[in-house]
Amino acid sequence: MNDIQPIVLPGVDPRRPLVIAGPCSAETEEQTLNTARALAAEGFRIFRAGLWKPRTKPGGFEGVGAAGIPWLQRVKRETGMYVATEIATREHVAAALDGGIDLLWIGARTAANPFAMQEIADALRGQDVPVLVKNPVSPDLELWIGAIERIHNAGVRRLAAVHRGFTSIDRSLYRNHPMWAIPIELHRRLPALPIFCDPSHIGGKRELVAPLSQQAMDLGFDGLIVEAHCTPDVAWSDKAQQVTPEALGYIIRNLVIREQTTTTESLTELRKEIDRLDDELLDLLVRRMRVSREIGQYKKEHDMPILQTQRYDELLARRAAQAVELGMDREFMRTVMQAIHEESVRQQMRILGD
């Protein structure tokens, strides 16, 4: 997909970050217009508002639907902003395009459903409209890429991905775990694809919008899609994660944008050192797996099971504690040790199976 084009709109500053901002939901015409006017006053050029709101449980506010399209048309007329909304069905696509919506995004629940994605792709065939695809709710990179490919195969070239975090049963600071490694791998696989960050849905709290936006910029993301509401404390959906237009203006003005520069001699030497250390790590892992195979042979000869649960639990706890003492993250070390243990088990299963 090397023919993907950036999301470039006439009159919008192409420099990072491209910011798409507006309320989670278009609730009333007054709320929609007041928020848009305040965002325009802060210099924002692309206004977002959800018209169709798929909710986790029935009974909540599920959006005003197509009745809100005239509100977005009025936003365009009165502020000169481009307008964007979420689509999830072919009917949404038709209504949005007929209503002159400038940019569409596909939500996490929809992106997880290949049938829904194909329906949307068929409805978009032959249309020249920018489309953003959010990551699926589960941390499945192939599913995310597949959703993007379906839209690309329909002929849409102004494409971008949106990282909004992943659902997890673990308790966390975040509403949705960032798992930054997944969008980083997406960029490696599809380097031409712009990637936006949705700090509102990752954080779930308005106080996390600023630090998450900065992290996204530090990682080289192309833009942000942020929820902003004229009166967020009384918003009809996701009020805890929405900021005021004025607060968002302050956040964006204070972002540090780290542009890519020519590699210096000092950086080159440091990268060489990283390469050398990686080689040493690989050599150590090879030696460790050799010992694992010897253990597997011993277990085979003595009719012992591969998995020794108590030993594994002790190993995880000890290495995680050591990592903290050495200034590293506990969960990072647990992840590393779990991956090493998984490969050790695989090696030993081969021994027992021979």
C-alpha positions in Angstrom: 0.0 0.0 0.0 2.7 2.4 -1.0 0.2 4.6 -2.9 -1.5 5.8 0.3 -1.8 9.6 0.4 -1.6 11.8 3.4 -4.7 13.5 4.8 -4.1 16.9 3.2 -7.0 19.4 3.1 -6.8 22.9 1.5 -6.1 25.6 4.0 -5.1 23.2 6.7 -1.5 23.5 8.0 0.3 20.3 6.8 2.8 20.4 9.7 2.5 17.9 12.6 0.2 17.5 14.4 -2.9 17.5 12.3 -5.7 17.9 14.9 -9.2 16.8 14.5 -11.3 18.0 17.5 -14.9 18.1 18.7 -17.4 16.5 21.0 -17.8 12.8 21.4 -21.5 13.2 20.4 -23.4 15.9 18.5 -26.1 16.3 21.2 -28.0 19.4 20.2 -27.6 22.0 17.4 -26.6 24.6 20.0 -24.0 22.4 21.7 -22.5 21.5 18.3 -22.3 25.1 17.1 -21.0 26.5 20.4 -18.2 23.9 20.5 -17.3 24.4 16.9 -17.1 28.2 17.3 -14.9 27.9 20.3 -12.6 25.4 18.5 -12.4 27.7 15.5 -11.5 30.6 17.7 -8.6 28.4 19.0 -7.4 27.9 15.4 -8.6 24.3 14.8 -9.7 23.6 11.3 -11.3 20.1 11.4 -14.4 19.5 13.5 -15.5 16.0 14.6 -18.8 15.0 16.2 -20.3 11.5 16.5 -23.8 11.2 15.0 -24.2 7.5 15.3 -22.9 6.3 18.6 -22.5 2.5 19.1 -22.6 2.0 22.8 -21.4 -1.0 24.8 -24.8 -1.5 26.4 -28.3 -0.5 25.1 -30.2 2.3 26.9 -27.5 5.0 26.7 -27.4 7.9 24.3 -26.8 6.4 20.9 -26.6 9.6 18.9 -29.0 11.8 17.0 -28.2 10.1 13.7 -28.7 11.7 10.3 -30.7 14.5 12.0 -27.4 16.0 13.0 -26.0 16.3 9.5 -27.6 19.8 9.0 -25.8 20.9 12.2 -22.5 19.9 10.7 -23.4 21.6 7.5 -24.0 24.8 9.5 -20.6 24.3 11.2 -19.0 24.4 7.8 -20.9 27.4 6.6 -20.4 29.5 9.8 -16.9 28.6 10.8 -15.3 27.4 7.6 -14.1 24.2 9.3 -14.0 20.8 7.7 -16.4 18.3 9.4 -15.9 14.6 10.3 -18.1 11.9 11.7 -18.0 8.2 12.5 -19.6 5.7 10.1 -20.5 2.0 10.8 -22.9 0.9 8.0 -23.5 1.5 4.3 -26.4 3.7 5.3 -24.1 5.9 7.4 -21.7 6.3 4.5 -24.5 7.3 2.1 -26.0 9.8 4.5 -22.6 11.3 5.4 -21.5 11.7 1.7 -24.8 13.1 0.6 -24.6 15.6 3.5 -21.1 16.8 2.4 -19.2 15.4 5.4 -15.5 15.9 4.6 -13.8 13.2 6.5 -15.0 9.8 7.9 -13.7 7.6 10.6 -14.4 3.9 11.4 -14.6 3.0 15.1 -12.9 0.2 17.0 -16.0 -2.1 17.3 -16.6 -1.8 13.5 -12.9 -2.3 12.6 -13.0 -5.6 14.5 -15.8 -7.0 12.2 -14.6 -8.0 8.7 -18.2 -8.2 7.4 -18.9 -4.6 8.5 -15.6 -3.4 7.1 -16.4 -5.0 3.7 -19.9 -3.4 3.7 -18.3 0.0 4.3 -15.6 -0.6 1.7 -18.2 -1.5 -0.9 -20.2 1.7 0.0 -17.0 3.8 -0.4 -15.9 2.4 -3.7 -15.2 5.2 -6.2 -15.4 7.9 -3.5 -12.6 10.3 -2.9 -13.0 11.0 0.8 -10.4 10.7 3.6 -11.0 7.7 5.9 -9.5 7.0 9.3 -9.6 3.5 10.7 -9.3 3.0 14.4 -7.7 0.0 15.8 -9.9 -2.9 16.8 -10.8 -3.3 20.5 -8.5 -6.3 20.8 -4.7 -6.0 20.3 -4.7 -7.7 17.0 -2.4 -6.0 14.4 -3.5 -8.3 11.6 -7.1 -7.5 12.1 -6.3 -3.8 12.1 -4.3 -4.1 8.9 -7.0 -6.2 7.3 -9.6 -3.4 8.0 -7.3 -0.8 6.4 -6.7 -3.1 3.4 -10.4 -3.5 2.8 -10.8 0.3 2.5 -7.7 0.6 0.4 -8.9 -2.2 -1.9 -12.1 -0.1 -2.5 -9.9 2.6 -4.1 -9.6 5.0 -1.1 -6.1 6.4 -1.0 -6.4 9.2 1.5 -6.2 6.8 4.4 -4.9 7.0 8.0 -4.9 4.8 11.1 -6.1 5.9 14.5 -4.5 4.4 17.7 -7.1 4.5 20.5 -5.8 1.8 22.8 -6.9 -1.7 23.5 -9.4 -3.2 25.8 -7.9 -5.2 28.7 -9.3 -7.0 31.8 -6.4 -5.7 33.8 -6.8 -2.6 35.9 -4.8 0.3 34.6 -4.3 4.0 34.7 -5.8 4.1 31.3 -9.3 3.4 29.9 -7.7 1.5 27.1 -4.1 0.2 27.2 -1.8 2.1 24.8 0.4 -0.9 23.9 2.5 1.5 21.8 4.4 -1.4 20.3 1.4 -2.3 18.1 1.1 1.1 16.3 4.9 1.2 16.1 4.8 -2.2 14.3 2.0 -1.0 12.1 4.2 1.9 11.0 7.1 -0.5 10.3 4.8 -2.6 8.2 3.0 0.3 6.4 5.4 3.2 6.5 3.3 5.3 4.0 0.2 5.2 6.3 -0.3 8.2 8.5 -1.1 7.4 12.2 -3.2 9.5 14.5 -3.5 9.1 18.2 -6.8 9.3 20.1 -5.7 10.3 23.6 -9.2 10.7 24.8 -10.1 7.1 24.4 -6.7 5.8 25.6 -6.8 7.8 28.8 -10.5 8.0 29.6 -9.7 11.1 31.8 -9.2 14.6 30.6 -6.0 15.1 32.6 -4.4 12.3 30.6 -5.0 14.0 27.2 -1.9 16.3 27.4 0.7 13.6 28.4 -0.7 11.1 25.9 -0.7 13.7 23.1 3.0 14.4 23.9 3.9 10.8 23.9 2.3 10.4 20.5 4.3 13.3 19.2 7.5 11.9 20.7 6.8 8.7 18.8 6.4 10.5 15.5 2.6 10.2 15.1 1.1 12.4 12.4 -1.9 13.8 14.2 -4.4 13.7 17.0 -8.2 13.1 17.2 -9.4 14.6 20.5 -12.7 15.0 22.1 -13.6 18.6 23.1 -16.9 19.9 24.4 -18.1 23.3 25.2 -19.4 22.0 28.6 -17.8 18.6 29.1 -19.0 18.1 32.6 -22.6 17.7 31.3 -21.8 15.9 28.1 -24.2 13.1 27.2 -21.4 10.6 26.5 -17.9 10.1 27.7 -17.9 13.3 29.7 -14.8 12.4 31.8 -12.5 12.3 28.8 -13.5 15.5 27.1 -11.7 18.8 27.4 -12.9 22.3 26.7 -11.8 23.9 23.4 -9.7 26.4 25.4 -8.0 23.6 27.3 -7.3 21.8 24.1 -5.8 24.9 22.5 -3.5 25.3 25.5 -2.4 21.6 25.2 -1.7 21.8 21.5 0.3 25.0 21.8 2.5 23.5 24.5 3.3 20.3 22.6 7.0 19.7 21.8 7.2 18.6 18.2 10.5 16.7 17.6 11.2 16.9 13.9 13.5 14.3 12.3 17.0 15.7 11.6 20.1 14.4 10.0 21.7 11.7 12.0 24.8 13.0 13.9 28.1 11.2 14.4 27.3 10.9 18.1 23.9 9.2 17.4 25.5 6.9 14.8 28.0 5.7 17.5 25.2 5.2 20.0 23.2 3.1 17.5 26.3 1.0 16.8 26.5 0.4 20.6 22.9 -0.7 20.6 23.6 -3.1 17.7 26.5 -4.6 19.6 24.5 -5.1 22.7 21.6 -6.7 20.7 24.2 -9.1 19.2 25.3 -10.0 22.8 21.6 -10.5 23.9 21.0 -12.8 21.0 24.1 -14.8 21.8 23.0 -15.1 25.5 19.5 -16.2 24.4 21.0 -18.9 22.2 23.1 -20.2 25.1 20.0 -20.1 27.4 18.0 -22.1 25.0 20.8 -24.7 24.7 20.6 -25.1 28.5 16.8 -25.4 28.2 17.1 -28.2 25.7 19.5 -30.0 28.1 16.9 -29.6 30.9 14.3 -31.0 28.5 16.5 -34.0 27.8 16.9 -34.6 31.5 13.1 -34.3 32.1 12.5 -36.8 29.3 14.9 -39.3 30.7 13.4 -39.0 34.2 9.7 -38.8 33.1 9.2 -35.3 34.4 6.6 -32.8 33.2 7.8 -29.8 31.2 6.0 -27.1 33.2 7.2 -26.6 36.8 4.7 -24.0 38.0 6.4 -23.2 41.3 9.8 -22.7 39.7 8.2 -20.4 37.0 6.3 -18.3 39.5 9.5 -17.8 41.5 11.5 -16.9 38.4 9.0 -14.3 37.4 8.8 -12.7 40.8 12.5 -12.7 41.3 13.4 -11.2 37.9 10.6 -8.6 38.1 11.9 -7.5 41.5 15.5 -7.3 40.2 14.3 -5.2 37.3 12.7 -2.6 39.6 15.9 -2.4 41.7 17.8 -1.7 38.4 15.4 1.1 37.3 13.3 -0.9 34.9 9.6 -1.5 34.7 8.3 -4.5 36.5 5.7 -5.4 33.8 8.3 -5.0 31.1 10.5 -7.6 32.7 7.6 -9.9 33.3 6.7 -9.7 29.6 10.3 -10.4 28.6 10.6 -13.4 30.9 7.2 -14.8 29.8 8.4 -14.7 26.2 11.7 -16.4 27.1 9.9 -19.0 29.1 7.4 -19.7 26.3 10.3 -20.3 23.9 12.0 -22.5 26.4 8.9 -24.6 26.8 8.6 -24.9 23.0 12.2 -26.1 22.8 11.6 -28.7 25.6 8.4 -30.0 23.9 10.4 -30.7 20.8 12.9 -32.8 22.9 10.1 -34.8 24.5 8.3 -35.3 21.2 11.4 -36.7 19.4 
